[in-house]
Amino acid sequence: MARRYLVTGQEGQVVRSLVERATRYQDIEVLPLGRPALDLSQLDTIESAILGAKPHVIVSAAAYTAVDQAETDEAAAFAINAAAVGEIGRVARSLRIPVVHLSTDYVFDGEKSSAYVETDPVNPLGVYGRSKLDGELLLAASGADHAILRTAWVYSPYGKNFLRTMLRVAETRDNLNVVADQIGNPTSALDIADAVFKVGENLLASDDTRLRGVFHMTGSGDASWADFASEIFAASNKMGGPSANVQPITTAEYPTPAKRPQNSRLNCSKLASEHGVSMPDWQSSTLEVVRRLLSA
Ligand SMILES: NC(=O)c1ccc[n+]([C@@H]2O[C@H](COP(=O)([O-])OP(=O)(O)OC[C@H]3O[C@@H](n4cnc5c(N)ncnc54)[C@H](OP(=O)(O)O)[C@@H]3O)[C@@H](O)[C@H]2O)c1
């Protein structure tokens, strides 16, 4: 029997990647559910949406993701990223449905000099990070069967993301200033989709407590935003697409309302050892997404 994955949200880049990648799995069907039927800012829509969908797994992929806007829109960020996740947990627990929840590197302050492991102390720098951390804690407190997957620097052929912005801006500019002193792990939402299915299937297959809890899940290998931009343009240039010269700048030269962690690197060994998931290296996935976008 096919397993139905209810995914929160409709047009988000992870949601669309899950829908796309599900076609590769014979026994998995994805049901994306978003506003108005499932509106995370309206807690009373959550239970009926889940009851109606009758899923085997819930993937909590929707979020208030406007990091800068969240600084002045705290109530909405917390309603969607925290309270709603707690409510998903409450319903999932009562119906005994496992939840795979997406979280973020922004739960950390970026002060560590090496890659973060799951047991490192959290200390979010802004509203978005604090609201996502609250969501993690509320889901855990709900008693639902769950795996929290913290990811970072997400890009895909869909939606709004750094890779698509770089290609668009390079259509009209020869030189681009890109921050070079923040380091992280670019992560393809298509790779996230494969990992989410593997984790979901593992939760369905086994009660092992080692499969539950918090896991880090990013593309393999580190990069600065400037490295990432250079790789995007190198790939695009080879395929005859737009490219630009990358001028490295500092975070101080590119001020934003929300502070970003300087070091966003996540150590993903636990995901590999417990769930058997190793994410591809970020360069090969970047190439894949650039190719997709240029051939569209
Ligand atoms: N993007 C990143 O770099 C990044 C990094 C770390 C972690 N994450 C986490 O990864 C997950 C997926 O991110 P993403 O990049 O796919 O996000 P995204 O492209 O910005 O999509 C956000 C999704 O949330 C949905 N949504 C927002 N408010 C909603 C509401 N009130 N009710 C129902 N749905 C609502 C949107 O709905 P519509 O379908 O109606 O647009 C959309 O589907 C999120 O949990 C995010 O926190 C992302």
The ligand as an ORCA input file, in Angstrom:
! r2SCAN-3c Opt
* xyz 0 1
  N      15.195     28.477      2.669
  C      16.224     28.231      3.450
  O      17.365     28.608      3.165
  C      16.035     27.426      4.725
  C      17.133     27.264      5.575
  C      16.971     26.519      6.755
  C      15.756     25.965      7.054
  N      14.690     26.160      6.233
  C      13.410     25.580      6.624
  O      13.028     24.662      5.609
  C      11.604     24.668      5.478
  C      11.223     24.881      4.038
  O      11.704     26.139      3.607
  P      11.493     26.655      2.107
  O      12.769     27.269      1.689
  O      10.864     25.594      1.298
  O      10.435     27.822      2.362
  P       9.666     28.716      1.299
  O      10.073     28.377     -0.083
  O       9.778     30.123      1.784
  O       8.164     28.226      1.484
  C       7.451     28.483      2.652
  C       6.213     27.616      2.645
  O       5.486     27.888      3.835
  C       4.143     28.073      3.492
  N       3.447     28.927      4.459
  C       3.826     30.127      4.933
  N       2.877     30.588      5.776
  C       1.915     29.636      5.838
  C       0.695     29.519      6.547
  N       0.247     30.495      7.358
  N      -0.061     28.405      6.379
  C       0.360     27.417      5.553
  N       1.503     27.470      4.850
  C       2.280     28.576      5.003
  C       4.182     28.735      2.132
  O       2.901     28.655      1.599
  P       2.478     28.853      0.048
  O       2.607     27.495     -0.526
  O       1.081     29.332      0.156
  O       3.405     29.861     -0.521
  C       5.271     27.898      1.472
  O       4.741     26.679      0.996
  C      11.094     25.716      6.455
  O      10.725     25.084      7.654
  C      12.285     26.590      6.705
  O      12.216     27.194      7.983
  C      14.810     26.866      5.063
*
